[in-house]
C-alpha cells in the first residue's frame, strides 16, 4: 500500500468579495461547500461499514478488494483485504488505530521466517517521515484517510448529476485539491516542513492537483469516493485507482486490537528496506 501514500490534507481558502460588498457565491463554491460539509458530517458519525478497491498498475500490477468497519471516534478499524500480486492471491486481515497497523501474519508469504507471532505491527507514520511526506494522509487502506481529501476542496468543485449508490439517491460531484494550499494553511511552526512534504508529493505524482469524484446523499453523508492518479516511485511509472463505498452509518461493533505479546514490529525492517527509496522521476526516466 506504500505507493498509495501520496495524498494531502488541504484546507480550502474561502473567496472574498470586494470591500463593502457581500461575496458572490459561485456554483463551484456552492458545490465545494457541499463536499466539505459531507466530509465533516461523515467524519462525525460514530462509524460505518465500507467496501473498496485499490489498483496499482505498473511493472507489477497490484489489485485489492476490501471490506471493513471503521470506528471514527477512536480512529480504529478492521479491514479484510483480498490481494492479487504477481499471479498470487492472498487474503489479509488488518487492524488499525490511527496510523499503526496490525497485519495477520498468516496472510503474508514467508512471515514465519520472521516470527511465530500471529500479527505483524507496522507504524506507517514512521515510514512517511522517512520518505519526507510526514504529516500527510497515509494513503493506507483506511478510507477515512481518503475522506480527509474532501475537506480541502474549498471552492473548486462541480455538480455532475444524480446517481444511486447501493440503492441510495446521491448527488455526484467532481472536486479538485490544490496541494500548495496545504503548506499555506499549515501552522507557522510546521509550514517549512509542510512545503517540503508537498514538494516531495508533487514530484511523486507529477502534478500539484488531486482530482476526486464523490457521491453525497440527502443527509450530507459521503456514500462513495473515487480517485485516480499517476505516480513515480523508484523511477517506475505507476497508476493508482481507488474507489470506496461507505454504508451502514452509526454505532459499530468494537474492534479488538492485537496485544503486544501477539505482535512483531516490522517497522524497522520496512524503513531499512525503503531507506534509499526515491520518490518521483527525472525528466528522462
WONORZI-V803316 format. One record per residue. N is the residue number from 0. RES is the residue in one letter. NEAR is the number of other ideal C-beta (glycine too) atoms within 8 Angstrom. D_CENTER is the distance of its C-alpha to the mean C-alpha in Angstrom with 2 decimals. Layout:
BEGIN
n->N res->RES near->NEAR d_center->D_CENTER
n->N res->RES near->NEAR d_center->D_CENTER
END
This chain:
BEGIN
n->0 res->X near->8 d_center->10.21
n->1 res->X near->7 d_center->10.84
n->2 res->X near->10 d_center->11.19
n->3 res->X near->12 d_center->7.57
n->4 res->X near->15 d_center->7.31
n->5 res->X near->12 d_center->8.06
n->6 res->X near->15 d_center->6.26
n->7 res->X near->14 d_center->8.59
n->8 res->X near->11 d_center->9.52
n->9 res->X near->14 d_center->12.83
n->10 res->X near->10 d_center->15.73
n->11 res->X near->13 d_center->17.74
n->12 res->X near->8 d_center->21.37
n->13 res->X near->7 d_center->23.96
n->14 res->X near->8 d_center->26.71
n->15 res->X near->4 d_center->30.26
n->16 res->X near->7 d_center->33.57
n->17 res->X near->4 d_center->36.81
n->18 res->X near->3 d_center->38.85
n->19 res->X near->3 d_center->40.77
n->20 res->X near->6 d_center->38.92
n->21 res->X near->4 d_center->36.09
n->22 res->X near->8 d_center->32.86
n->23 res->X near->5 d_center->32.58
n->24 res->X near->5 d_center->29.51
n->25 res->X near->8 d_center->28.43
n->26 res->X near->7 d_center->26.87
n->27 res->X near->10 d_center->23.68
n->28 res->X near->11 d_center->23.61
n->29 res->X near->9 d_center->24.35
n->30 res->X near->13 d_center->21.55
n->31 res->X near->15 d_center->19.13
n->32 res->X near->9 d_center->20.47
n->33 res->X near->13 d_center->19.91
n->34 res->X near->15 d_center->16.20
n->35 res->X near->13 d_center->15.84
n->36 res->X near->9 d_center->18.14
n->37 res->X near->14 d_center->16.20
n->38 res->X near->13 d_center->13.06
n->39 res->X near->9 d_center->15.64
n->40 res->X near->12 d_center->17.61
n->41 res->X near->14 d_center->14.91
n->42 res->X near->9 d_center->13.63
n->43 res->X near->6 d_center->17.35
n->44 res->X near->11 d_center->18.13
n->45 res->X near->8 d_center->19.13
n->46 res->X near->12 d_center->16.81
n->47 res->X near->14 d_center->16.17
n->48 res->X near->11 d_center->16.06
n->49 res->X near->14 d_center->13.68
n->50 res->X near->8 d_center->14.01
n->51 res->X near->13 d_center->11.88
n->52 res->X near->10 d_center->12.22
n->53 res->X near->14 d_center->10.65
n->54 res->X near->11 d_center->13.31
n->55 res->X near->12 d_center->13.99
n->56 res->X near->7 d_center->17.44
n->57 res->X near->9 d_center->19.59
n->58 res->X near->3 d_center->22.46
n->59 res->X near->6 d_center->21.06
n->60 res->X near->9 d_center->19.22
n->61 res->X near->10 d_center->16.64
n->62 res->X near->11 d_center->16.09
n->63 res->X near->12 d_center->14.37
n->64 res->X near->9 d_center->15.08
n->65 res->X near->14 d_center->14.01
n->66 res->X near->9 d_center->14.98
n->67 res->X near->12 d_center->14.90
n->68 res->X near->12 d_center->15.51
n->69 res->X near->14 d_center->13.68
n->70 res->X near->13 d_center->16.03
n->71 res->X near->12 d_center->14.70
n->72 res->X near->6 d_center->17.49
n->73 res->X near->6 d_center->17.37
n->74 res->X near->9 d_center->13.60
n->75 res->X near->10 d_center->14.78
n->76 res->X near->13 d_center->14.23
n->77 res->X near->9 d_center->15.64
n->78 res->X near->13 d_center->14.20
n->79 res->X near->11 d_center->16.54
n->80 res->X near->12 d_center->15.58
n->81 res->X near->11 d_center->18.12
n->82 res->X near->11 d_center->17.64
n->83 res->X near->11 d_center->19.99
n->84 res->X near->10 d_center->20.56
n->85 res->X near->4 d_center->23.86
n->86 res->X near->4 d_center->25.73
n->87 res->X near->7 d_center->24.85
n->88 res->X near->6 d_center->23.29
n->89 res->X near->11 d_center->21.79
n->90 res->X near->9 d_center->20.84
n->91 res->X near->12 d_center->18.68
n->92 res->X near->11 d_center->18.34
n->93 res->X near->14 d_center->15.69
n->94 res->X near->15 d_center->15.93
n->95 res->X near->13 d_center->13.92
n->96 res->X near->8 d_center->14.60
n->97 res->X near->6 d_center->12.18
n->98 res->X near->10 d_center->11.28
n->99 res->X near->11 d_center->14.28
n->100 res->X near->12 d_center->14.25
n->101 res->X near->14 d_center->17.42
n->102 res->X near->13 d_center->17.87
n->103 res->X near->12 d_center->21.10
n->104 res->X near->14 d_center->23.42
n->105 res->X near->6 d_center->25.26
n->106 res->X near->9 d_center->22.56
n->107 res->X near->11 d_center->22.43
n->108 res->X near->5 d_center->25.40
n->109 res->X near->6 d_center->27.70
n->110 res->X near->10 d_center->26.02
n->111 res->X near->7 d_center->29.56
n->112 res->X near->4 d_center->30.71
n->113 res->X near->10 d_center->28.63
n->114 res->X near->8 d_center->29.33
n->115 res->X near->3 d_center->30.90
n->116 res->X near->10 d_center->28.45
n->117 res->X near->7 d_center->26.36
n->118 res->X near->13 d_center->22.94
n->119 res->X near->16 d_center->21.15
n->120 res->X near->14 d_center->19.37
n->121 res->X near->12 d_center->16.68
n->122 res->X near->11 d_center->15.44
n->123 res->X near->13 d_center->12.32
n->124 res->X near->11 d_center->12.99
n->125 res->X near->9 d_center->16.35
n->126 res->X near->14 d_center->15.26
n->127 res->X near->14 d_center->13.02
n->128 res->X near->8 d_center->16.19
n->129 res->X near->9 d_center->18.30
n->130 res->X near->12 d_center->16.45
n->131 res->X near->9 d_center->16.80
n->132 res->X near->13 d_center->13.27
n->133 res->X near->10 d_center->13.63
n->134 res->X near->8 d_center->12.61
n->135 res->X near->13 d_center->9.37
n->136 res->X near->10 d_center->5.85
n->137 res->X near->12 d_center->5.90
n->138 res->X near->9 d_center->3.51
n->139 res->X near->12 d_center->5.64
n->140 res->X near->12 d_center->7.03
n->141 res->X near->10 d_center->6.64
n->142 res->X near->12 d_center->5.94
n->143 res->X near->11 d_center->6.76
n->144 res->X near->11 d_center->3.77
n->145 res->X near->12 d_center->3.46
n->146 res->X near->13 d_center->7.04
n->147 res->X near->12 d_center->7.44
n->148 res->X near->17 d_center->7.62
n->149 res->X near->15 d_center->10.58
n->150 res->X near->13 d_center->12.47
n->151 res->X near->15 d_center->13.05
n->152 res->X near->16 d_center->14.67
n->153 res->X near->14 d_center->18.15
n->154 res->X near->12 d_center->20.92
n->155 res->X near->11 d_center->19.45
n->156 res->X near->14 d_center->19.03
n->157 res->X near->9 d_center->21.48
n->158 res->X near->9 d_center->22.48
n->159 res->X near->7 d_center->22.89
n->160 res->X near->6 d_center->24.71
n->161 res->X near->6 d_center->24.64
n->162 res->X near->7 d_center->23.49
n->163 res->X near->7 d_center->23.53
n->164 res->X near->11 d_center->20.45
n->165 res->X near->7 d_center->21.77
n->166 res->X near->4 d_center->24.98
n->167 res->X near->9 d_center->23.67
n->168 res->X near->6 d_center->24.60
n->169 res->X near->13 d_center->21.77
n->170 res->X near->10 d_center->21.66
n->171 res->X near->12 d_center->19.60
n->172 res->X near->15 d_center->18.20
n->173 res->X near->10 d_center->16.99
n->174 res->X near->16 d_center->15.31
n->175 res->X near->11 d_center->14.94
n->176 res->X near->15 d_center->13.25
n->177 res->X near->11 d_center->15.74
n->178 res->X near->13 d_center->14.34
n->179 res->X near->8 d_center->17.81
n->180 res->X near->14 d_center->17.65
n->181 res->X near->16 d_center->15.34
n->182 res->X near->11 d_center->18.26
n->183 res->X near->8 d_center->20.86
n->184 res->X near->8 d_center->19.49
n->185 res->X near->10 d_center->18.95
n->186 res->X near->5 d_center->21.88
n->187 res->X near->5 d_center->24.79
n->188 res->X near->4 d_center->24.71
n->189 res->X near->9 d_center->21.13
n->190 res->X near->11 d_center->21.51
n->191 res->X near->6 d_center->22.80
n->192 res->X near->10 d_center->19.99
n->193 res->X near->12 d_center->17.45
n->194 res->X near->9 d_center->19.46
n->195 res->X near->9 d_center->19.43
n->196 res->X near->16 d_center->15.68
n->197 res->X near->14 d_center->15.30
n->198 res->X near->8 d_center->18.15
n->199 res->X near->13 d_center->16.70
n->200 res->X near->14 d_center->13.44
n->201 res->X near->11 d_center->15.77
n->202 res->X near->10 d_center->17.94
n->203 res->X near->13 d_center->15.25
n->204 res->X near->12 d_center->14.33
n->205 res->X near->10 d_center->17.82
n->206 res->X near->8 d_center->17.06
n->207 res->X near->7 d_center->16.60
n->208 res->X near->8 d_center->14.84
n->209 res->X near->13 d_center->11.74
n->210 res->X near->11 d_center->12.96
n->211 res->X near->14 d_center->11.52
n->212 res->X near->12 d_center->13.65
n->213 res->X near->14 d_center->13.74
n->214 res->X near->14 d_center->16.52
n->215 res->X near->13 d_center->17.96
n->216 res->X near->12 d_center->20.94
n->217 res->X near->4 d_center->24.11
n->218 res->X near->5 d_center->22.99
n->219 res->X near->10 d_center->20.09
n->220 res->X near->12 d_center->17.55
n->221 res->X near->14 d_center->14.48
n->222 res->X near->13 d_center->15.45
n->223 res->X near->12 d_center->13.25
n->224 res->X near->17 d_center->10.38
n->225 res->X near->11 d_center->10.73
n->226 res->X near->14 d_center->9.59
n->227 res->X near->8 d_center->11.69
n->228 res->X near->11 d_center->12.40
n->229 res->X near->10 d_center->14.75
n->230 res->X near->13 d_center->14.40
n->231 res->X near->15 d_center->17.26
n->232 res->X near->12 d_center->17.33
n->233 res->X near->5 d_center->20.78
n->234 res->X near->8 d_center->22.43
n->235 res->X near->9 d_center->21.00
n->236 res->X near->9 d_center->19.61
n->237 res->X near->12 d_center->16.66
n->238 res->X near->11 d_center->14.97
n->239 res->X near->15 d_center->11.51
n->240 res->X near->11 d_center->11.24
n->241 res->X near->14 d_center->8.85
n->242 res->X near->10 d_center->10.54
n->243 res->X near->12 d_center->10.22
n->244 res->X near->11 d_center->13.42
n->245 res->X near->14 d_center->13.99
n->246 res->X near->10 d_center->17.62
n->247 res->X near->6 d_center->20.27
n->248 res->X near->9 d_center->19.24
n->249 res->X near->8 d_center->21.33
n->250 res->X near->4 d_center->22.48
n->251 res->X near->13 d_center->21.25
n->252 res->X near->4 d_center->23.02
n->253 res->X near->5 d_center->22.53
n->254 res->X near->11 d_center->20.44
n->255 res->X near->5 d_center->22.60
n->256 res->X near->8 d_center->21.15
n->257 res->X near->10 d_center->23.16
n->258 res->X near->6 d_center->25.89
n->259 res->X near->4 d_center->26.46
n->260 res->X near->5 d_center->29.41
n->261 res->X near->8 d_center->27.39
n->262 res->X near->12 d_center->24.68
n->263 res->X near->10 d_center->24.89
n->264 res->X near->9 d_center->22.67
n->265 res->X near->10 d_center->21.54
n->266 res->X near->11 d_center->19.66
n->267 res->X near->7 d_center->22.80
n->268 res->X near->8 d_center->23.17
n->269 res->X near->10 d_center->19.68
n->270 res->X near->11 d_center->20.13
n->271 res->X near->7 d_center->23.59
n->272 res->X near->6 d_center->22.57
n->273 res->X near->11 d_center->20.07
n->274 res->X near->7 d_center->22.52
n->275 res->X near->4 d_center->23.57
n->276 res->X near->8 d_center->20.38
n->277 res->X near->7 d_center->20.47
n->278 res->X near->11 d_center->17.56
n->279 res->X near->10 d_center->18.81
n->280 res->X near->9 d_center->22.06
n->281 res->X near->6 d_center->25.47
n->282 res->X near->4 d_center->27.26
n->283 res->X near->3 d_center->29.22
n->284 res->X near->7 d_center->26.60
END
